[in-house]
Amino acid sequence: MKYQIVGGAGLHRSETKTVDMMVKQLPDSWFGYAGLVVTDSQGSMEIDTLIITADRLLLVELKEWNGNITYEGGKWLQNGKPRGKSPYQIKREHALRLKDLLQEELSRKLGYFLHVEAHVVLCGTAGPENLPSSESRYVHTRDEFLTIGNPKNYEKLVQDTNFSHLFEGGKPRPNSDEALPIIKSFFEGPKVRPLPLKESGYLANDKPFFSHPHMVYNEFRATHKDNSQHRGLLRQWNFDALGVANAMQTLWTEIALRETRVGRLVRHGSATMQDYMLRAVRELSEEDITDDARELYELRRSFSRLDEILDSEADGWSKSDRIDRVRALLAPFSELHSLGIGHCDIDPHNLWYAGDQKSIVVTGFGAASLEGHNSLEALRPTLQSAPYTLPEDAFEEAVEPYRLDVFMLAVIAYRICFAGESLLTPGQMPEWRAPLTDPFSGILNSWFEQALNLEPSKRFPRADIMLNEFNAATKEHSQEFDEANQIYQELKQNKFFREGMNS
């Protein structure tokens, strides 16, 4: 089959693989489109695949679903969990709408009405055997659908309607050299656009704002299709990047559900920590995990990625601002460590600064260490998104998750405290060095030396101890600032005080 991908970004990888199989196994005389959004008077219709055969158009919905599918009250359930309105019924409605639209646009040019019918192809392990016969007739496993190019199977799988009379008198069939260009002219026109990357109503930007150094995932900014004020972070995994040896559903599930599981632990163990984590728009379940699973998190309007804040604002921060930002950085990890959670991949792209609360919100828990859960230590260096080598990896030291976090926190704290200076050289190991310009006059040197010690055992054991020592080191400055601020506030109450009179 010949085909054209219009919007591949909106298809799951398993779905594009299915399209590739169709191209190889379906008749060369057929033509297909993949990844379409078609607009009519009722709105838009998302179409995974549209196949133009010798007598009709097949509107095909691709579903990467595993397990058991059942039917109840017009809805499909996957492994007993509701998954919304029947995909077949949705696509049947779309097929009728597309048929009407093509009748309006093309019937005069073709000399007949195109027939459009809906099919659902299951690309995972699920099958249609538990669906009602009215639906299961048009819901197929991938293997079954790929046999549709055989004339006998074609008659068995499509609707039992004979359209041969439409083509009497020399009228061209849909896939003929005469009719196909007419049909193509519609699908290349203004009522058709590419299928975008979308999850739970949020549309992703065309390009990722962060790509994992080992291509394990991409992160996209996203906005809700009905309200552009609702923003989100969409993380799309690429588990194929882990290699054939790690091509296991159970392993992918451990990684992709890590942040969901951390969120549950936090909700049950801390009244405050949940405010330090991005909130999932929809929590993933095991049934959702494929080789390109997608996570989606809310981004409040006040959220800015920490690395962007450091690039744009850090030069203008006062000493007090820097102290406050480091405290905000360490606070959530103090809570996490107290709950038995090590992040193991702390980097500014995984941290969001909440300007309204002056706090830091954490995400990116794919490599996290959770007490009582399977360890991902063997894959941690591959999952790590921070762009440098850790001492534990350089010297093959045993990894203690909290001390690992302490080191990574110190790398970021250095950048906060000493604006414009960084310990990072891509691919190399960060090491302590005195800053060229030090607004703290050396009072933090010993703190940084301990946090960045190349021997893990000599670092602070946890983030809460790291925070306490930071507070002790900056206590004198904080007291001076608090006293000066108190005097300033008292002066403001004086009726003779004028803002800026002494500036």
C-alpha positions in Angstrom: 0.0 0.0 0.0 1.2 3.5 -0.8 0.6 6.0 2.0 1.3 9.5 3.3 1.9 10.4 6.9 0.3 13.8 7.6 0.8 14.0 11.3 3.1 11.3 12.8 3.6 13.2 16.1 0.1 12.3 17.2 0.5 8.6 16.7 2.0 6.2 19.3 5.1 4.4 18.1 3.2 1.1 18.1 0.6 2.7 15.8 3.3 3.9 13.4 4.7 0.4 13.4 1.2 -0.9 12.5 1.0 1.6 9.7 4.4 0.4 8.4 3.0 -3.2 8.4 0.0 -2.1 6.5 2.2 -0.5 3.8 4.1 -3.7 3.4 1.2 -6.2 3.5 -1.8 -4.4 2.0 -2.3 -4.2 -1.8 -0.1 -1.8 -3.7 -3.1 -0.4 -5.5 -4.5 0.9 -2.2 -3.6 4.3 -0.7 -3.5 5.4 2.9 -3.2 8.5 5.1 -1.9 8.4 8.7 -2.3 11.1 11.4 -5.2 13.4 10.2 -7.5 15.9 11.8 -10.5 16.6 9.5 -12.8 19.5 10.3 -16.5 19.8 9.4 -19.4 21.9 10.7 -19.5 19.9 13.9 -15.9 20.4 14.8 -12.7 18.3 14.3 -12.3 14.5 13.9 -9.0 12.8 14.7 -8.2 10.0 12.3 -5.3 7.6 12.9 -5.5 5.9 9.5 -7.6 6.3 6.4 -7.3 3.6 3.7 -8.7 4.1 0.1 -9.5 0.7 -1.4 -11.1 -0.2 -4.7 -14.7 0.4 -3.5 -14.7 2.3 -0.2 -12.7 4.2 2.4 -11.8 2.5 5.7 -11.5 4.9 8.7 -9.2 2.9 11.1 -8.7 3.7 14.7 -5.5 2.2 16.2 -5.5 1.2 19.9 -2.4 0.1 21.8 -4.3 -1.7 24.5 -3.2 -4.7 26.6 -5.2 -7.1 28.7 -9.0 -7.6 28.7 -11.5 -5.3 27.0 -15.2 -5.5 28.0 -18.3 -3.4 27.2 -20.8 -1.8 29.6 -23.4 0.9 28.8 -21.7 2.1 25.6 -18.3 2.3 27.2 -15.2 0.1 27.0 -13.4 -1.1 30.1 -9.8 -2.2 30.1 -9.0 -4.8 32.8 -12.2 -3.6 34.6 -11.3 0.1 34.5 -13.5 2.5 32.5 -11.8 3.9 29.4 -14.6 6.1 28.1 -17.1 5.9 25.2 -16.7 3.0 22.8 -13.9 3.8 20.3 -15.9 2.0 17.6 -19.0 4.2 18.2 -16.9 7.3 18.2 -15.3 6.3 14.9 -18.6 5.2 13.4 -19.9 8.7 14.0 -16.7 10.1 12.5 -17.1 7.9 9.4 -20.7 9.1 8.9 -19.6 12.7 9.2 -16.7 12.2 6.8 -19.0 10.5 4.4 -21.3 13.5 4.4 -18.4 15.9 4.0 -16.9 14.0 1.1 -20.4 13.8 -0.5 -20.6 17.6 -0.3 -17.1 18.2 -1.6 -16.5 15.4 -4.1 -19.6 13.7 -5.3 -20.1 15.9 -8.4 -16.5 15.4 -9.4 -16.6 11.6 -8.9 -20.1 11.0 -10.1 -21.0 8.9 -7.0 -21.0 9.0 -3.2 -18.0 7.6 -1.4 -18.7 5.0 1.3 -16.8 5.4 4.5 -16.9 2.8 7.3 -15.2 2.5 10.7 -12.8 -0.2 12.0 -10.8 -0.4 15.2 -7.5 -2.3 15.2 -6.0 -3.4 18.5 -2.2 -3.2 18.3 -1.6 -4.6 21.8 -2.5 -7.9 23.4 -6.2 -7.1 23.8 -8.8 -8.8 21.6 -12.5 -8.0 20.7 -13.9 -11.3 21.9 -15.8 -9.8 24.9 -17.4 -7.0 23.0 -21.0 -7.2 21.7 -21.3 -8.6 18.2 -22.5 -5.3 16.8 -19.0 -3.9 17.6 -16.7 -7.0 17.6 -17.5 -7.4 13.9 -15.5 -4.3 13.2 -12.9 -4.5 15.9 -9.8 -6.6 14.9 -6.5 -7.7 16.2 -3.6 -6.3 14.2 -2.8 -9.7 12.7 -6.4 -10.2 11.5 -6.6 -6.8 10.0 -3.4 -7.2 8.1 -5.1 -10.0 6.1 -7.7 -7.6 4.7 -5.8 -7.3 1.4 -6.8 -10.9 0.6 -10.1 -10.7 -1.5 -11.8 -13.4 0.6 -10.8 -11.8 3.9 -11.8 -8.4 2.6 -15.4 -9.6 2.0 -15.3 -11.1 5.5 -14.0 -8.1 7.3 -15.8 -5.1 5.7 -19.5 -4.2 5.8 -21.6 -6.6 3.8 -22.5 -4.1 1.1 -21.8 -4.4 -2.6 -20.9 -1.2 -4.3 -20.0 -2.6 -7.7 -23.1 -0.9 -9.3 -21.6 2.5 -8.5 -18.8 2.0 -10.9 -20.9 0.8 -13.9 -20.7 2.9 -17.0 -17.0 3.6 -16.6 -17.1 5.6 -13.4 -13.6 5.4 -11.8 -13.0 3.4 -8.6 -11.7 5.4 -5.5 -8.2 4.1 -5.9 -8.0 4.5 -9.6 -5.7 6.9 -11.4 -8.7 9.0 -12.3 -10.4 9.2 -8.9 -7.5 9.1 -6.5 -6.2 12.6 -7.4 -9.7 14.0 -6.8 -9.8 12.4 -3.3 -6.3 13.5 -2.6 -7.1 17.1 -3.4 -9.6 17.1 -0.5 -7.1 15.6 2.0 -4.4 18.1 1.0 -6.8 21.0 1.4 -7.7 23.4 4.2 -10.1 21.1 6.1 -7.3 18.7 6.9 -4.4 19.2 9.2 -1.7 17.0 10.9 -2.7 15.1 14.0 -0.8 16.7 16.9 0.8 15.1 19.9 -2.0 15.2 22.5 -2.8 13.8 25.9 -6.0 14.2 27.9 -7.0 17.3 25.9 -3.6 19.0 26.1 -1.9 19.8 22.8 1.9 19.7 22.8 4.2 22.2 21.1 5.7 21.0 17.9 9.2 20.8 19.4 10.4 19.6 22.8 11.8 22.1 25.2 14.0 19.3 26.7 15.4 16.2 25.2 17.1 13.6 27.3 20.8 13.2 26.5 20.3 9.5 25.9 17.0 10.1 24.1 15.1 8.2 26.8 12.3 10.9 26.7 11.3 14.3 25.4 9.4 16.9 27.3 7.0 19.3 25.7 5.1 22.3 26.8 1.4 21.8 26.2 -1.8 23.8 26.4 -5.4 22.6 26.8 -7.3 22.6 23.6 -10.3 24.5 25.2 -8.4 26.9 27.4 -4.9 28.2 26.5 -4.5 29.4 30.1 -4.2 25.8 31.2 -0.7 24.7 30.7 1.0 21.4 31.1 4.2 19.4 30.9 4.0 16.4 28.6 6.8 13.8 29.0 6.9 11.2 26.2 9.1 8.2 26.9 11.2 6.3 24.4 11.9 3.0 26.1 13.4 1.6 22.9 16.4 3.8 23.8 17.1 1.5 26.8 18.1 -1.3 24.3 16.9 -4.8 23.6 18.2 -6.2 26.9 15.8 -3.8 28.7 12.8 -4.3 26.4 10.5 -5.5 29.2 7.1 -4.2 30.0 7.7 -4.7 33.8 10.8 -2.5 33.6 9.1 0.2 31.6 6.3 0.2 34.1 8.8 0.6 37.0 10.2 3.7 35.3 7.1 5.3 33.9 5.1 4.9 37.1 7.9 6.1 39.4 6.5 9.6 39.7 3.0 8.4 40.2 4.1 6.1 43.1 6.2 8.9 44.6 3.1 11.1 44.5 1.0 8.4 46.4 3.7 8.0 49.1 3.9 11.8 49.5 0.1 12.2 49.8 0.0 9.6 52.6 3.2 10.6 54.3 3.4 14.4 54.2 0.9 17.2 54.5 3.3 19.7 52.8 5.4 17.7 50.3 2.5 17.4 47.8 2.8 21.1 47.2 6.4 20.6 46.1 5.5 18.2 43.3 3.9 18.7 39.9 0.3 17.5 39.9 -0.6 14.9 37.4 -3.5 15.7 35.1 -4.2 12.0 34.9 -2.3 9.4 36.8 -0.8 6.6 34.7 -1.7 2.9 35.4 0.0 -0.3 34.3 -2.4 -0.6 31.3 -1.1 2.7 29.9 2.5 1.7 29.7 3.9 1.2 26.2 7.3 1.9 24.7 6.3 5.6 24.2 4.2 6.1 27.3 3.1 9.7 28.1 3.0 11.5 31.4 1.1 14.8 31.8 1.4 17.4 34.6 -0.2 20.7 35.3 2.0 23.8 35.1 0.5 26.8 37.0 0.9 30.2 35.4 3.4 31.1 38.1 5.7 28.2 37.3 9.0 28.8 35.4 11.7 26.2 34.9 14.6 26.8 37.3 17.3 26.8 34.6 15.4 29.5 32.7 15.1 31.6 35.9 18.8 31.2 36.6 19.7 32.3 33.1 17.4 35.3 33.1 17.2 36.6 36.7 20.1 35.3 38.8 22.5 38.1 38.0 20.2 40.6 39.7 19.6 38.6 42.9 20.8 40.0 46.3 22.6 37.9 48.8 19.3 37.4 50.7 17.6 36.3 47.5 20.3 33.7 46.9 19.9 32.4 50.5 16.2 32.1 50.1 16.5 30.3 46.7 18.9 27.7 48.2 16.6 27.1 51.1 13.7 26.7 48.6 15.8 24.2 46.7 16.7 22.1 49.7 13.3 22.1 51.4 11.5 19.6 49.2 14.4 17.1 49.2 14.6 17.3 53.0 11.0 16.1 53.0 11.6 13.5 50.4 14.5 12.0 52.2 12.5 11.8 55.4 9.9 9.8 53.5 12.5 7.3 52.2 12.7 8.7 48.7 15.9 9.6 46.8 15.4 11.5 43.6 18.7 10.5 41.9 18.4 12.9 39.0 18.3 16.4 40.3 18.9 19.0 37.6 17.4 22.5 36.9 15.3 21.2 34.0 13.5 18.9 36.6 12.8 21.8 38.9 10.2 24.5 38.5 10.2 27.8 40.4 6.8 28.9 41.7 7.0 32.7 41.7 3.9 33.2 43.8 5.0 31.0 46.6 8.8 31.4 46.1 9.2 27.7 46.3 10.6 25.0 44.1 8.5 22.2 42.7 10.0 18.9 41.7 9.4 16.4 38.8 11.5 13.9 36.9 11.4 10.9 39.3 12.1 8.2 36.6 15.3 7.1 38.3 14.1 7.6 41.9 15.0 5.3 44.7 12.0 4.3 46.8 12.2 2.2 49.9 10.3 -1.0 49.4 10.3 -0.9 45.6 12.5 -2.5 43.0 15.8 -0.6 42.5 16.6 1.0 39.2 20.3 1.5 40.1 21.6 -0.6 37.3 19.8 1.8 34.8 20.4 5.0 36.7 23.4 6.2 34.6 21.3 5.7 31.5 18.2 7.3 32.9 20.2 10.3 34.4 19.4 13.5 32.5 21.8 15.7 34.4 24.6 16.5 31.9 27.7 15.4 33.8 29.4 12.4 35.4 28.8 11.7 39.1 31.8 10.7 41.3 30.0 7.5 42.1 30.1 6.5 38.5 33.6 7.9 37.8 35.1 6.0 40.7 32.6 3.1 40.7 31.6 3.9 44.3 28.5 2.3 45.9 25.5 4.6 45.5 23.7 6.0 48.5 20.7 7.8 47.0 20.5 10.6 49.6 24.2 11.4 49.4 23.9 11.3 45.6 21.1 13.9 45.9 23.2 16.0 48.2 26.0 16.2 45.5 23.5 17.2 42.8 21.8 19.7 45.0 25.2 21.4 45.7 25.9 21.7 42.0 22.7 23.7 41.6 23.2 25.6 44.8 26.6 26.7 43.5 25.0 28.2 40.5 22.4 30.0 42.6 24.9 31.4 45.1 27.6 32.5 42.6 25.6 34.0 39.7 27.1 33.4 36.3 29.5 30.6 37.6 29.0 26.9 37.1 30.8 23.8 38.0 29.6 22.1 34.9 31.7 20.9 31.9 29.6 18.7 29.7 30.4 15.0 30.2 32.8 15.7 33.0 32.6 15.5 36.8 31.9 18.7 38.8 34.5 19.5 41.4 34.5 22.2 44.1 36.5 25.3 43.3 36.3 28.7 44.9 34.2 31.1 42.9 35.8 34.1 41.1 33.2 36.4 42.7 31.9 35.5 46.1 29.1 37.6 47.7 29.3 35.4 50.8 33.0 36.2 51.4 33.9 32.5 51.9 31.4 31.6 54.6 29.9 28.9 52.4 33.2 27.3 51.3 33.3 24.5 53.9 29.6 23.8 53.3 30.2 23.4 49.5 33.4 21.4 50.1 31.5 18.9 52.2 28.4 18.6 49.9 30.6 18.2 46.8 33.1 15.8 48.4 34.1 13.2 45.8 33.8 10.5 48.6 30.1 10.0 49.2 30.7 9.0 52.8 32.1 12.5 53.6 29.1 14.4 52.3 26.1 15.4 54.3 24.0 12.2 54.7 20.7 13.8 53.9 19.2 17.0 52.5 17.7 18.0 55.9 21.1 18.0 57.5 22.5 19.8 54.5 19.7 22.5 54.9 20.4 22.8 58.7 24.1 23.4 58.0 23.3 25.9 55.3 21.0 27.8 57.7 23.8 27.8 60.4 26.4 29.1 57.9 24.1 31.9 56.8 22.5 32.7 60.1 24.4 35.8 60.8 23.5 37.3 57.5 19.9 36.4 57.9 19.7 38.0 61.3 21.3 41.2 59.9 18.9 41.2 57.1 15.9 40.6 59.4 17.0 43.4 61.7 17.5 45.8 58.8 14.2 44.9 57.3 12.4 45.4 60.7 13.9 48.9 61.0 12.9 49.7 57.5 9.3 48.6 58.1 9.2 50.7 61.3 10.5 53.7 59.4 7.8 53.3 56.8 5.2 53.8 59.5 6.7 57.2 60.3 4.6 60.0 58.7 7.8 61.8 57.6 9.1 58.7 55.7 9.2 59.0 51.9 10.1 56.0 49.7 13.4 56.5 48.0 14.3 59.8 49.8 17.7 58.5 50.7 18.5 56.7 47.5 
